[in-house]
Amino acid sequence: MLDEDIEKIKRDLEKQEKTEVRIALFGQPGAGKSSLINALTGSNKASVGVETDKTTKLQEIEHEGLIFCDLPGYGTTNFPKNDYFQKFNIMNFDLLLCVTSGKLRDADSEFFNAVVEEGKVCLFVHNQSDMIWEPGCSVEELRQRKAADISSHIGRKENIYFTSCRDFDMGRVADSGIGDLSEAIMHHLDTAKQERWVRGASAASEEILERKKQVCDSLVSRYAGLSAVNGINPIPGVDVAIDLASLGIMFKHIRATYGLTEERLEAYKIAGIPIVANLANNVVKYAAKEGLLLLLKQFATRQTIKSVSKYIPFVGQAIAASIGYAITSNVGASYAKDSYELASEVLKNNLKG
């Protein structure tokens, strides 16, 4: 039974790591597709500049299992319509984003309809929405007119996601629309891919952040199970051994899920917000081997086995009932809690922006 539980944990973790979300972007040059990718992932993986987009081939950008593909122009001399779907394996994408910042091009409208007719999900994104302005008109009125114009152009009513990436590199997510778009993408994916999206996407909304918390709780159960079973590193002063390598991987995945890169953690440590600085210090301190051992010893000296029924689906009854699992899962839960609270405080401050 124990061997079966271990193999199940390993299979589940391996499946999670192999899962990918593939998203294609298309639309007019200069619409800010690279900036949009960076905002959705909270990274700087996509090169951004003021030059006009000159995409002449498929360009891929990967971030934590999320694959973004910037498609070249549809129906051009280089890429005619008749073999476009086959050439770029359009049906293999999980969904597509049509990104515009001005007038919708006929080619984009035609490609959108062709994609929808094939049964693929395609979301309309009006990027650089902070540039929409007209004397005497409210932002809401202008957005309604823009949405009506796009729907008229494509011949069907569609939800339009208005986004702005201008201040996103400074962490400001208020009114950026990135959170709404990220949630929409998530809800159009199946369960396994939703988890992959949540792990790789930026914490741009409270819903995404709460889903990240759920994902990390699941990771803690599985990796703590492996660490407890492998048991190769004795905890000083306690008759229990755990696998530090498995816990280290778990901590790394938790930080990545919350977007807590080394650069950001260092910035948070010197931030002018005491609670953010303190939480960042904890996340950094306990990531190191010495800090991890200290944390383990703290929990081991006051550990009692509590109800483990909720963990059994993840790790099995024998593992969940062990002292080693009780210690390592509580250590993981503590680290995940600090990481979540740090990400939550950062989001609160960014929403105020």
Salt bridges, closest charged atoms under 4 A:
ASP12 OD2 - LYS8 NZ 3.05
ASP12 OD2 - ARG222 NE 3.65
GLU14 OE2 - LYS18 NZ 3.00
GLU17 OE2 - ARG199 NH1 2.97
GLU17 OE2 - HIS253 NE2 3.79
ASP53 OD2 - LYS33 NZ 3.19
GLU60 OE2 - ARG22 NH2 3.08
ASP94 OD1 - LYS193 NZ 2.78
ASP106 OD1 - HIS153 NE2 3.38
ASP108 OD2 - ARG105 NE 2.94
GLU110 OE2 - LYS81 NZ 2.83
ASP130 OD2 - ARG166 NH1 3.68
GLU134 OE1 - ARG145 NH2 3.05
ASP167 OD1 - ARG166 NE 3.88
GLU207 OE2 - HIS187 NE2 2.91
ASP217 OD2 - LYS213 NZ 3.82
GLU266 OE2 - LYS269 NZ 3.32
GLU341 OE2 - LYS337 NZ 2.78
GLU345 OE2 - LYS348 NZ 3.71
